[in-house]
């Protein structure tokens, strides 16, 4: 008993002593903050890496010289956030025993509101304070005080609870509005910084050439030019706010083989020239112009070599050719796939060696950080991975953190400001503007006895309206997993109801998005069930009682999105049957599509008088749609990806080679709606085309000007588009290429002059020797084509490069 009592006394004394040491340590850590610098390594002096006035390269090398192998390995790893991998929302005493007590490259998706963590995500100021608390752990409680980079998604607005929601990228692409996209980038960057996120995984620069692909919704366009221009605007907007933008997904990622996805997407069948001109071009443009600080390496291969393990992609092309100076993260499980899926490594350690030597910086996956760190350390100790490679990869990560200012200003400066910054009135107004601009009017026929199209509807003449379809009141699918969480959505039904306060607004779902046999029903016809017949009858009955019917059809999270490629482009489930049944009533019908990919709506295009494509507009969905339907806003959106008539035509896209236009007696030809297409409630006249000089020299810019006049009776937004056509070329090239676009607002009768510049790069191609150069001489004859779509060309003029 004496011994036990003595042991208790010793343990008690030791606990008091340790408590005191902890308090001293905490006190010491709190005293690391000095005027103009932070004593990150707690040694009482200002080291080079702690001095804000020293060059970044010098600071990186000084810090690198003080790091041990474990600390370096930790800077090459992502820690996924709370309820993904991290078990704690905030630092605990146990964190000092975890691997990240040696630091970590980044923490991804921490407290976003998506994973049962809403209590930590709101209010905004609380979130900012929590991020500061986590950052404080890395500054004060790790040996070298290396700050963490807080990463997050941002395809449709920042992935954070009740952040401002914007249209998904395909909708943003349909705006053809660089100024708008830049403004969205500024908002995302501002909200990210206010909440404590320092790196946003956006924009997605993949070219959406195949409409069957599930992630068309999160791509700007099928046009590499439009992609690159909007990508520049987004990155410049985000990074102007002091955060990093990380492009997705490098490279040749957006090609689902035969409409399949997931495990099959390992060998995109793309020739080298097409790969460069189509799939790499947007990345090149953004890397060389906007200089993003991050890029995500994709998990597919190219020509038998995993991209993430390819030195040509990750170093020769990315860093040496494109001049990328940021750090590369892996798409989830991309490193593991080198071994598990591609089978080009005998074991995991060799897979790690391959990706690090190729140029990967930070491994990202939904598993413990030690799953990567431990084998990495073992491989270095065994001599499999040279320390020089580790140092180079770590230096690239640290360089970004220094350039972001994290070593000098690691905390959110004013957490309370987040409450007035995130989702404020100005941001919400921009969200509505983006939603309206993204909407494309596909068809607007006149009805018998009318002089104008069915749209816009006259609210004063509508006593009863039927709003029918599975997307009329849809909420769940309107939230993207790569955008804000838990935000309020104005449904289409609610938007129409708000716009018609004195009318009777009826509702019926009609049929769900998919039938019980989906996706098998994409290839086989299944009869309507008795329940479906009854719900369609209910929809027909309310249509008969109405002056006009708004059908709200399209996709949901079961039919489009990541790993949701389809083999059909028809309306999923029995939505077409619903549409046909309602149309049989003879009532005027407006079809509103809410969708994430082009759809082959052939029957609707022939039989429904008015069709509006709204894509996924974001939080103001119903308001934006109602504003278009009732004429409060005149739609001006243009298709950023063409609509094929059938999935059997795929891949049929824009731009296209001459052979893609081929004829045949047994094939359906052409687009249902071409690239750049979109109607308006007014009309525009194009005139006075001037192309100067008409005969230029290699290396000289070509200037194109023309006028656009609103010849209608209402204000409208025109989207003039400039295309170039090359008569003869050294190698087969695209029939025409988008080389300029803008969005202008014109009052009735107003005329504006539009100016574009065609640069030597715009006229360059990869010749037979794969040299990128401007064509001239016998290959130097071009036509400048100006129009309202790729097929509606209104002005033409030839020019020559000698």
C-alpha angles and dihedrals in degrees: 000000000000090000091048092048091048090049091051089051091050092047091048092049091046091050091051090047093049090047089054092047089049090050090049090048091050090047090049091050091050089055094057092091113096134170106284098355145047124229092226097171091044095229096130097247137083109258121199093255089054094053112095091200095062120093115265094242092054092047091050093052093047092052092043090055090058097049125099124215095266092051090050092049090052090057088060096057139077122222109208114222136255116318090009099069106319110085097198128061091206136019117289131187087260091065088080087066095048126094091250089065080087090055132264135232097233144338112225127211096353114181096341097151093248099099109051089284100110092123089065095042097058142098095033093231090054090055092050090051091050092051088051090052091052092046089049089061091057093044098043107024104042122079098245100024095231108176122233124240109231106215129190143163124264114170096129100017127316115317095242134111112282094349115151110288120217133183115281115264096267088058091046088052091055090060091069083203118133093180091055093048090049089052090051088051091052091052093048091048093047094048092045093052093045090054094044101257112136103182128040123199097225158154108035104221099186116130110239099216097148116059091201091068114107095223098056084108091067098047125086099221153324088252115088089205095054089044092053096046094049091042090056090052094048096047094046090049095050097042092047084073094059100259131112123252116212116201121220135245118001110215151014088323105136101077117102109194107239092341091303124129145187114032093019095058096091105102116041108197100224127136118234096251093047090046091057098041098040112024104024098038097081090051092049091050094051096041092051097040110030099025101215116203095222144039133183118226113223125231099232126095131234119216092343099313121101107242091226090056095044115106088195093059099034100041117006094045103026103041107017099038104028095032096232111177103177133082130278124228124192124241108246112294093356091127093049091048091064085070105022102039110017094037095210093126125061092218143357095268091058091048088055090049092051096050095044093048089047092054111270114145109182129028114216124192140135094256135087116296090233089063086074104025097056098052089042091056091045091051091052092048090050090052094246093121119039116232088231089067092049091049092050094050093045092047090056091054094046091048091060092048091052092047090051088055094240094137092054102033106021098159137070099262098214113016092181090061089069089076091064097035105049116076094349124164094270092051092049090050090052089050090056091046091052092047092051093046092050095059116103122204104216101176137008113170126176120250123228110289095013126112096206137041123284089256136104095045118219108236093201091061096050117090097160129020128181117215107196135175145065092274096052093091100013115141110155097061092046089073114077120210086228094056142048123327131224095004121154116254129204102218121215090250091053093046091054091045091052091049092051105043093161098044131087106248113198125192138200129163092213095191133352120258092264135023123236091264097054127162091021087058088068088074103024132046115238119188122246114269120234089254091053091049090053095048091047089051089052090052092049091051094056090044089058090056094052137087091216136006127220111199112199108195140149139081139352135181090285094060107035137029137063111351090004103110114151135209091214131054096197121113103284123248118357097324093120091054089051091050092049093049093051092044089056088068089071092231119142106265132200113194113209115191120205102186146138100220139028111281129209096236095166097148092048092047089057101040111024114079099211129031127180124186111206099169108196103322100183131228096344095051098131096040093051093046092048091049089056096043094050098039100251086122125030108220118236104165119133129206110265088190125031124244113240120210092230141007085239088074093059130155086044109136147136128298098036139177122245090256091059090068091059120147129223137166094235099046137080109234137205136015127302086219120003131226113284093020123144136133132226138203088244136045132242132207121209119204149145099050114190124181114187131223096018089195113035138169128247110281095026125122120239117219121212124190135170140150131252121200128190102228095176134085101253136056113266146171119241124198107202112195129201120209131180125213121195114209098204129006140182090246131016108281137178118295090237136352130210106242104165142012140165139173118231133179118223131187117218108290093009121135127201131184116232122204128195132175124216108206128203087253089057089060096043126106137175104265128208090286091049090249114146108228144142113264118234143156111031088002094045102089114111141165124219109215123193124190151124093267140004089270101032096073111172104172132033136179132167127228135177137219112208 
